[in-house]
Amino acid sequence: MDEDRFNTSMRKFLKQLGVTSQQEIGLVVREMNAASGKLKVRAVLTAEGTDLNHVVEGEIELPAPSSET
Protein backbone atom coordinates (compact mmCIF):
# COMPACT_ATOMS: atom_id res chain seq x y z
CA MET A 1 0.00 0.00 0.00
CA ASP A 2 1.24 3.46 -0.84
CA GLU A 3 1.55 5.19 2.56
CA ASP A 4 1.35 8.69 1.09
CA ARG A 5 -1.92 7.93 -0.72
CA PHE A 6 -3.31 6.27 2.39
CA ASN A 7 -2.40 9.23 4.64
CA THR A 8 -3.77 11.75 2.13
CA SER A 9 -7.02 9.83 1.82
CA MET A 10 -7.37 9.53 5.60
CA ARG A 11 -6.66 13.25 6.12
CA LYS A 12 -9.25 14.12 3.46
CA PHE A 13 -11.87 12.01 5.24
CA LEU A 14 -11.02 13.44 8.66
CA LYS A 15 -11.17 17.00 7.31
CA GLN A 16 -14.61 16.33 5.81
CA LEU A 17 -15.74 14.77 9.10
CA GLY A 18 -14.52 17.74 11.12
CA VAL A 19 -15.96 20.43 8.86
CA THR A 20 -19.37 18.81 8.41
CA SER A 21 -19.64 17.91 12.10
CA GLN A 22 -18.88 21.48 13.13
CA GLN A 23 -21.53 22.76 10.72
CA GLU A 24 -24.16 20.34 12.03
CA ILE A 25 -23.43 21.10 15.67
CA GLY A 26 -23.60 24.83 14.92
CA LEU A 27 -27.00 24.38 13.28
CA VAL A 28 -28.37 22.42 16.23
CA VAL A 29 -27.14 24.99 18.74
CA ARG A 30 -28.68 27.86 16.76
CA GLU A 31 -31.99 26.01 16.27
CA MET A 32 -32.35 25.17 19.93
CA ASN A 33 -31.48 28.78 20.84
CA ALA A 34 -29.59 27.30 23.74
CA ALA A 35 -28.75 29.22 26.83
CA SER A 36 -25.20 29.11 28.06
CA GLY A 37 -24.06 25.79 29.40
CA LYS A 38 -22.71 22.65 27.82
CA LEU A 39 -23.84 20.38 25.01
CA LYS A 40 -22.96 16.72 25.50
CA VAL A 41 -21.84 15.16 22.22
CA ARG A 42 -20.87 11.69 21.08
CA ALA A 43 -19.30 10.56 17.82
CA VAL A 44 -19.10 6.94 16.70
CA LEU A 45 -16.68 5.90 13.99
CA THR A 46 -17.21 2.59 12.22
CA ALA A 47 -15.69 1.09 9.09
CA GLU A 48 -17.66 -1.25 6.87
CA GLY A 49 -16.33 -4.81 6.93
CA THR A 50 -14.29 -4.29 10.12
CA ASP A 51 -14.79 -4.43 13.87
CA LEU A 52 -13.92 -0.72 14.20
CA ASN A 53 -16.21 0.98 16.70
CA HIS A 54 -14.43 4.05 18.05
CA VAL A 55 -16.45 6.30 20.36
CA VAL A 56 -15.50 9.84 21.31
CA GLU A 57 -17.58 11.68 23.89
CA GLY A 58 -17.24 15.21 25.14
CA GLU A 59 -18.88 18.47 26.02
CA ILE A 60 -19.02 21.68 24.02
CA GLU A 61 -19.33 25.00 25.83
CA LEU A 62 -22.36 26.86 24.53
CA PRO A 63 -22.21 30.57 23.82
CA ALA A 64 -23.78 32.98 26.25
CA PRO A 65 -27.11 34.28 24.96
CA SER A 66 -26.75 37.52 23.04
CA SER A 67 -28.59 40.56 24.31
CA GLU A 68 -30.13 41.79 21.06
CA THR A 69 -31.96 45.09 21.32
C-alpha positions as CSV (number, residue, x, y, z in Angstrom):
1,M,0.0,0.0,0.0
2,D,1.2,3.5,-0.8
3,E,1.5,5.2,2.6
4,D,1.3,8.7,1.1
5,R,-1.9,7.9,-0.7
6,F,-3.3,6.3,2.4
7,N,-2.4,9.2,4.6
8,T,-3.8,11.8,2.1
9,S,-7.0,9.8,1.8
10,M,-7.4,9.5,5.6
11,R,-6.7,13.2,6.1
12,K,-9.2,14.1,3.5
13,F,-11.9,12.0,5.2
14,L,-11.0,13.4,8.7
15,K,-11.2,17.0,7.3
16,Q,-14.6,16.3,5.8
17,L,-15.7,14.8,9.1
18,G,-14.5,17.7,11.1
19,V,-16.0,20.4,8.9
20,T,-19.4,18.8,8.4
21,S,-19.6,17.9,12.1
22,Q,-18.9,21.5,13.1
23,Q,-21.5,22.8,10.7
24,E,-24.2,20.3,12.0
25,I,-23.4,21.1,15.7
26,G,-23.6,24.8,14.9
27,L,-27.0,24.4,13.3
28,V,-28.4,22.4,16.2
29,V,-27.1,25.0,18.7
30,R,-28.7,27.9,16.8
31,E,-32.0,26.0,16.3
32,M,-32.4,25.2,19.9
33,N,-31.5,28.8,20.8
34,A,-29.6,27.3,23.7
35,A,-28.7,29.2,26.8
36,S,-25.2,29.1,28.1
37,G,-24.1,25.8,29.4
38,K,-22.7,22.6,27.8
39,L,-23.8,20.4,25.0
40,K,-23.0,16.7,25.5
41,V,-21.8,15.2,22.2
42,R,-20.9,11.7,21.1
43,A,-19.3,10.6,17.8
44,V,-19.1,6.9,16.7
45,L,-16.7,5.9,14.0
46,T,-17.2,2.6,12.2
47,A,-15.7,1.1,9.1
48,E,-17.7,-1.2,6.9
49,G,-16.3,-4.8,6.9
50,T,-14.3,-4.3,10.1
51,D,-14.8,-4.4,13.9
52,L,-13.9,-0.7,14.2
53,N,-16.2,1.0,16.7
54,H,-14.4,4.1,18.1
55,V,-16.4,6.3,20.4
56,V,-15.5,9.8,21.3
57,E,-17.6,11.7,23.9
58,G,-17.2,15.2,25.1
59,E,-18.9,18.5,26.0
60,I,-19.0,21.7,24.0
61,E,-19.3,25.0,25.8
62,L,-22.4,26.9,24.5
63,P,-22.2,30.6,23.8
64,A,-23.8,33.0,26.3
65,P,-27.1,34.3,25.0
66,S,-26.8,37.5,23.0
67,S,-28.6,40.6,24.3
68,E,-30.1,41.8,21.1
69,T,-32.0,45.1,21.3
